[in-house]
Amino acid sequence: RPEGHAMIETRAPSFAVHVFVAGDLAVARQTCRRYCNAVGLCVTVTEAEFIYTGGAERGVMVGLVNYPRFPAEPSAITVEAISLARHLISELCQRTALVQTPTETIWLHAVEAT
């Protein structure tokens, strides 16, 4: 405990959501920074490498959690993650992203124009 500082515990139900998207790390960081500043949010941005049959791509994993200082319902956190994922898809010039919650994985993908 830091000297002279009382510590208070604030708790909220755990709920973590991750967004997975390929693309440039620096662009992803900047996109997240702009998004967070605009809507009042805090996220983590972790570099990732996606390895799949026949190839590999660099990208990011963006994390959102139920932060006890500003608690939110799981549905609101999920909606925010999907919104951020859509921004990342656009800014990173991608066609797809995954949003993973504790109970489901949502695949966002572009639909081919006919």
C-alpha positions as CSV (number, residue, x, y, z in Angstrom):
1,R,0.0,0.0,0.0
2,P,1.4,3.4,-0.9
3,E,2.3,5.4,2.2
4,G,-0.4,7.7,3.3
5,H,-3.0,6.5,0.8
6,A,-6.1,4.6,1.8
7,M,-7.1,2.0,-0.8
8,I,-10.8,1.5,-1.8
9,E,-12.0,-1.5,-3.8
10,T,-14.7,-1.0,-6.4
11,R,-16.0,-4.1,-8.1
12,A,-18.2,-4.9,-11.2
13,P,-19.2,-8.2,-12.8
14,S,-16.4,-9.3,-15.1
15,F,-17.1,-9.1,-18.8
16,A,-14.3,-9.0,-21.4
17,V,-14.7,-8.6,-25.2
18,H,-11.9,-8.9,-27.8
19,V,-11.9,-7.6,-31.3
20,F,-9.5,-9.4,-33.7
21,V,-8.6,-7.7,-37.0
22,A,-5.7,-7.8,-39.4
23,G,-3.9,-4.7,-40.4
24,D,-1.2,-2.2,-39.4
25,L,-0.5,-1.8,-35.7
26,A,0.1,1.9,-35.8
27,V,-3.1,2.6,-37.8
28,A,-5.0,0.4,-35.3
29,R,-3.6,2.3,-32.4
30,Q,-4.5,5.7,-33.9
31,T,-8.0,4.5,-34.8
32,C,-8.6,3.3,-31.3
33,R,-7.2,6.5,-29.8
34,R,-9.6,8.6,-32.0
35,Y,-12.5,6.3,-31.2
36,C,-11.9,6.3,-27.4
37,N,-11.5,10.1,-27.3
38,A,-14.8,10.5,-29.2
39,V,-16.9,8.2,-27.1
40,G,-15.2,8.1,-23.7
41,L,-13.7,4.6,-23.7
42,C,-10.5,2.8,-22.7
43,V,-9.2,-0.3,-24.6
44,T,-6.1,-2.3,-24.8
45,V,-4.3,-2.8,-28.1
46,T,-2.1,-5.9,-28.5
47,E,-0.1,-6.9,-31.6
48,A,-1.2,-10.2,-33.0
49,E,-0.2,-12.6,-35.8
50,F,-2.9,-14.7,-37.4
51,I,-1.6,-17.9,-38.8
52,Y,-4.0,-19.9,-41.0
53,T,-3.9,-22.6,-43.7
54,G,-1.8,-21.2,-46.5
55,G,-0.7,-17.9,-44.9
56,A,-0.3,-15.5,-42.1
57,E,-1.2,-11.8,-41.4
58,R,-0.2,-9.3,-38.8
59,G,-3.0,-7.5,-36.9
60,V,-4.3,-6.6,-33.5
61,M,-6.4,-7.8,-30.6
62,V,-8.3,-4.9,-29.0
63,G,-9.7,-5.6,-25.5
64,L,-12.7,-4.0,-23.7
65,V,-13.6,-4.9,-20.1
66,N,-16.3,-3.9,-17.7
67,Y,-14.3,-1.2,-15.9
68,P,-15.6,-0.8,-12.3
69,R,-15.1,3.0,-12.4
70,F,-17.6,3.2,-15.3
71,P,-19.5,0.0,-15.1
72,A,-21.7,-1.1,-18.1
73,E,-24.0,-3.9,-19.0
74,P,-22.5,-6.7,-21.1
75,S,-24.8,-5.8,-24.0
76,A,-23.5,-2.2,-24.0
77,I,-19.9,-3.4,-24.0
78,T,-20.6,-5.8,-26.9
79,V,-22.4,-3.0,-28.9
80,E,-19.3,-0.8,-28.3
81,A,-16.9,-3.5,-29.4
82,I,-18.9,-4.1,-32.6
83,S,-18.9,-0.4,-33.4
84,L,-15.2,-0.2,-32.8
85,A,-14.6,-3.3,-35.0
86,R,-16.5,-1.6,-37.8
87,H,-14.2,1.5,-37.5
88,L,-11.1,-0.7,-37.5
89,I,-12.3,-2.7,-40.6
90,S,-12.7,0.6,-42.4
91,E,-9.5,2.3,-41.3
92,L,-7.4,-0.8,-41.7
93,C,-8.8,-1.5,-45.2
94,Q,-10.0,-5.0,-44.2
95,R,-13.1,-7.0,-45.1
96,T,-13.5,-8.9,-41.8
97,A,-13.1,-8.9,-38.0
98,L,-14.1,-11.1,-35.1
99,V,-15.7,-9.8,-31.9
100,Q,-15.4,-12.4,-29.1
101,T,-17.5,-12.2,-26.0
102,P,-17.6,-14.8,-23.1
103,T,-20.7,-16.4,-24.7
104,E,-20.4,-15.9,-28.5
105,T,-18.1,-14.9,-31.4
106,I,-19.4,-12.5,-33.9
107,W,-18.0,-12.5,-37.5
108,L,-18.2,-9.1,-39.2
109,H,-17.6,-9.4,-42.9
110,A,-18.2,-7.4,-46.1
111,V,-20.9,-8.6,-48.4
112,E,-20.1,-8.9,-52.0
113,A,-21.9,-6.4,-54.2
114,T,-24.0,-8.0,-56.9
